[in-house]
Amino acid sequence: MSSKSAGSANTETLLRVMADNAKPDQLPAGLTVEDIKRMYEGMIAIRAYDERQKNLQRSGRIGFCVTSTGEEAVQVGTAHALQPNDWVYPYYRQYGVMMYRGVPLNVLADHLYGNQEDLAKGRQMPAHYTHKDTHFVSSSSVIGTHLIHAVGTAMAAKYRKDPSVTVTYIGDGGTSSNDFHSSLTFAGVFKPPVVLFIVNNQYAISLPVAKQCGAETLHAKGAGYGVPAIRVDGNDVFAVYQASREAYARARAGEGPTLIELFTYRAGPHSSSDDPTRYRGKEADQWLSEEKDPIARARKYMQKLGIWTEAYEEQVWEETRTRINLATTEAETTPEPSWASLFDDVYEEVPPALARQRDELLETESGFERQHEGEFPL
Ligand SMILES: Cc1ncc(C[n+]2csc(CCOP(=O)(O)OP(=O)(O)O)c2C)c(N)n1
């Protein structure tokens, strides 16, 4: 019997591609130099977006944000292997998958501000992105519920002989939810084309994973449900890609579900409302060191392949920051949704009592604006 817990790295059980310091003698399976650069740039885009979100929140220009610093490889590695018709059921920390699938930055920025262009019309909690055209399903704040929807979507695809794969993500904390149990039960029995990623970033807000789960690893949970499982170094973008690609291929070939634990670390706070210094020491800094940071590791690998220069690095950062700043500046100057839009999408024909309330509200809104004109500049 082992006394190791799901919180330890247990590195011998982790799938890795960037495992040693040797110069790679070939590119990672399935990837070209262009792919590698695209993945690297995708990780930088997430890091830069987080940097911007954090600054906007700290300066009071947006109310709330969720970042994923340190978890960029999880998002890019899993997204790179997806096909356009596949379905994504994220939780709040995987907006990078949406960015990587080509959703314009304005879509993300508009949601951050909840303005009138926000696809959720300012009604969702911030950081709960959605994008219908890329099959990025709006996440629920209630931990775990989306896993059931994901497995159901995959069951429907199997029934309709639709070749899409459904992927979903859950945190280490989320693996304790009832819905994790229900979804794994259905996945194991009906064997739909679904891939479930456990993002083991080692904390559920302040609770370390060792207090969340008594098993040695989180991927061990798959065996109990008859779902093949693998544990991957979640800061090795090429290993994440390799495991994802193989699992998606299995799903597409009718071989059923896979559970993949991605071992990583949440280097930032849980959200902008959290202060991690209250429950952990300086360990977060180590996870952004040259040895552990997923971006630094990919950079070193690219250096060894001879496909990275400082000029390239500077150019990528500068272009990325410019694009992000432009999108957030535009979002900031876009008006907020009108009060009357509260009444949209509820009834096909607004009932008379509700119509009266809407009209009263509209009068109040215009009266309020007249009274306070110029008092609330953006
Ligand atoms: C059913 C439910 N219980 C509790 C919460 C409060 N809550 C929000 S996020 C969170 C922690 C989730 O941690 P984890 O699943 O490890 O994901 P992470 O945020 O670390 O990426 C909790 C407990 C909730 N939203 N839903």
The ligand as a Gaussian input file, in Angstrom:
#p B3LYP/6-31G(d) Opt

LIG

1 1
 C      -21.778000      22.633000      -6.124000
 C      -20.859000      23.772000      -5.742000
 N      -20.229000      23.741000      -4.548000
 C      -19.402000      24.755000      -4.197000
 C      -19.211000      25.831000      -5.031000
 C      -18.276000      26.953000      -4.621000
 N      -17.022000      26.845000      -5.386000
 C      -16.818000      27.578000      -6.500000
 S      -15.358000      27.251000      -7.207000
 C      -14.970000      26.095000      -6.029000
 C      -13.670000      25.343000      -6.064000
 C      -13.520000      24.488000      -7.251000
 O      -12.225000      23.968000      -7.274000
 P      -11.697000      23.014000      -8.406000
 O      -12.808000      22.141000      -8.879000
 O      -10.484000      22.331000      -7.909000
 O      -11.356000      23.999000      -9.614000
 P      -10.304000      25.209000      -9.661000
 O      -11.113000      26.436000      -9.297000
 O       -9.223000      24.918000      -8.701000
 O       -9.805000      25.305000     -11.053000
 C      -15.987000      25.997000      -5.096000
 C      -15.957000      25.096000      -3.927000
 C      -19.911000      25.826000      -6.267000
 N      -19.729000      26.821000      -7.142000
 N      -20.692000      24.790000      -6.616000

